[in-house]
Structures are given as C-alpha cells and as structure tokens.
C-alpha cells in the first residue's frame, strides 16, 4: 500500500524533434513484421528475375534465401499465434528458426548443385 505507483515517463518530444533511440525501443516483433513484408516484395522481384534469366545460380540462390527467410518469419507467426511458444521467448524462437532455416537452405542448395 505504501508503494509509489507513479510511472516514470520521459519528456515528450516537441514538434519536429526526433527520438534518436526509437529504433532501439522497437520490439523484435515489429522488426520481424517489417522484414517479412520486405521479403515478400523481394520474392516477387527475384521470381521475376528467375523467370526472365533462367539458370542463373546467383538468382536462384537469392530467391531460395529470400523464400527461406520469409518462411522462417511465417513459422514464427504461426508458433506465436497458436501459443505453441510464449511471446517472452520470441528472440530465442527467431534464433532457433533462423538456424534451422539456414540448415535447410544449405541442404537444399547442396542437393541442387
């Protein structure tokens, strides 16, 4: 009952003032959301390149890398939405899925070439 329950907030920004630490305070889930949207656009771009410049290994590799990255972030969303993994373990989930994705990427790439 004797505890101080006031919340310590920082000074509000003035009009036109920028927060230099905004990117550090952005949750990992927001970064994952942004990167998944960007990877979707990259998939469209690399797929168009793949269809026009067939049998170019670098384009095939970049397309496979982008699809793997997009799939890893999609699995993260599925695991969190179905409450398979608790949100507080989100960073470990991303690291584990990234490692698994890289392993699968290497297996597929070595099987193709």
C-alpha positions in Angstrom: 0.0 0.0 0.0 2.9 2.3 0.6 4.4 1.7 -2.8 4.9 4.5 -5.3 2.8 3.7 -8.3 3.7 6.6 -10.5 5.1 5.8 -13.9 8.3 7.5 -14.9 7.9 8.8 -18.4 10.5 10.6 -20.5 10.0 14.2 -21.5 7.6 14.4 -24.5 9.1 15.3 -27.9 8.5 18.7 -29.3 7.2 19.2 -32.8 9.9 18.3 -35.3 12.1 16.7 -32.7 13.4 13.2 -33.4 14.0 10.4 -31.0 17.5 9.0 -31.6 16.8 5.9 -29.6 13.4 5.0 -31.3 14.9 2.0 -33.3 16.4 0.6 -30.1 13.0 0.6 -28.3 11.2 -1.1 -31.2 10.1 -4.6 -30.2 11.5 -7.5 -32.1 8.0 -8.5 -33.3 7.7 -5.2 -35.2 11.1 -5.7 -36.9 10.0 -9.3 -37.8 6.8 -7.9 -39.3 8.6 -5.3 -41.3 11.2 -7.8 -42.6 8.6 -10.3 -43.6 6.8 -7.6 -45.7 10.1 -6.6 -47.3 11.0 -10.2 -48.0 7.6 -10.7 -49.8 8.5 -7.9 -52.1 11.9 -9.3 -52.7 10.4 -12.7 -53.5 8.3 -11.1 -56.2 11.4 -9.3 -57.6 13.6 -12.4 -57.6 10.9 -14.6 -59.0 10.5 -12.2 -61.9 14.3 -12.3 -62.4 14.3 -16.0 -62.2 11.6 -16.3 -64.9 13.5 -13.9 -67.2 17.1 -15.0 -66.5 16.6 -18.8 -66.2 19.5 -21.0 -64.9 21.5 -18.2 -63.2 22.7 -19.7 -60.0 23.1 -16.4 -58.1 19.4 -15.5 -58.8 18.3 -19.0 -57.8 20.3 -18.7 -54.6 18.9 -15.3 -53.7 15.4 -16.5 -54.4 15.9 -19.5 -52.2 17.4 -17.4 -49.5 14.6 -14.9 -49.6 11.9 -17.7 -49.5 13.6 -19.4 -46.6 13.8 -16.1 -44.7 10.1 -15.4 -45.4 9.2 -18.9 -44.3 11.1 -18.6 -41.1 9.3 -15.4 -40.2 6.0 -17.0 -41.2 6.6 -20.0 -38.9 7.4 -17.5 -36.1 3.9 -16.0 -36.5 2.3 -19.4 -36.5 4.1 -20.5 -33.4 3.1 -17.3 -31.6 -0.5 -17.2 -32.8 -1.3 -20.8 -31.8 0.5 -20.2 -28.5 3.0 -23.0 -29.2 5.8 -20.7 -27.9 5.3 -18.0 -25.3 5.9 -14.4 -26.6 8.6 -13.9 -23.9 10.8 -16.5 -25.7 10.4 -14.7 -29.1 14.1 -13.8 -29.5 15.1 -17.4 -28.9 12.4 -18.6 -31.3 13.7 -16.4 -34.0 17.3 -17.5 -33.5 16.3 -21.2 -33.5 14.2 -20.9 -36.6 16.9 -18.9 -38.3 19.4 -21.6 -37.6 17.0 -24.3 -38.8 16.3 -22.2 -41.9 19.9 -21.9 -42.7 20.4 -25.6 -42.3 17.6 -26.4 -44.6 18.9 -23.8 -47.1 22.3 -25.5 -47.2 20.8 -29.0 -47.6 18.6 -27.8 -50.5 21.3 -25.9 -52.2 23.9 -28.7 -51.9 21.2 -31.1 -53.3 20.6 -28.9 -56.3 24.3 -28.1 -57.1 
